[in-house]
Amino acid sequence: MQPGAPHLSAGKPFVRVLLPGFLKRERDIIVEASSSVTLIETQAKRIIVDTGSMADCGKLLESLKSLGMQPQNIDVVVNTHLHVDHCGCNEIFESAKIIAHELEEPPVGNLRISGGLTLDQNITIVPTPGHTRGSISVFVQSDRRTAISGDALPTKANFDTLSPPFIAYDKKLALVSMKAIIEWADVVIPGHDAQFETLRK
């Protein structure tokens, strides 16, 4: 592992938020948004889930630098979906394999998946459609279960009110996906908010 790597005990992955996501609204109109950017480290791989908006690429590079990393140290990028506020900095990860669901119509050269995918024995990509047809989440089993949800569960307010994303092609399906995330996870890293605990019993 490179400088800045955590101690990875017993082969368990380590999850940290590089940039927290945010939304800025004027009344019901979103005027600015950038997704959470999350790093998952294992003994063999470094994986980033979502890359934020183009305006935040500089901040992302600084966050990586603070950990002793550069974009070429990242092996895999997973895009939960391909709205521009979630994939705006993909291009800085030139050596990484970029993964997205085929229903998002990813660019040529991306790995297109049609369902779930196991990245590691403790890291699984799970279809969570509703916000978009090809929305996916990343479930990480470590000391706690962490779901990196993208906009399948965009904010803590969606969790608190058990309400689907405001923008969704299918709100009923989005609610099913959101409930699946909540039922599995101890911790959720949402698309546009700070991480939070589900307080599952």
Order of alpha helices (4+ residues) and beta strands (2+ residues): beta-beta-beta-beta-beta-alpha-beta-alpha-beta-beta-beta-beta-beta-beta-alpha-alpha-beta-beta
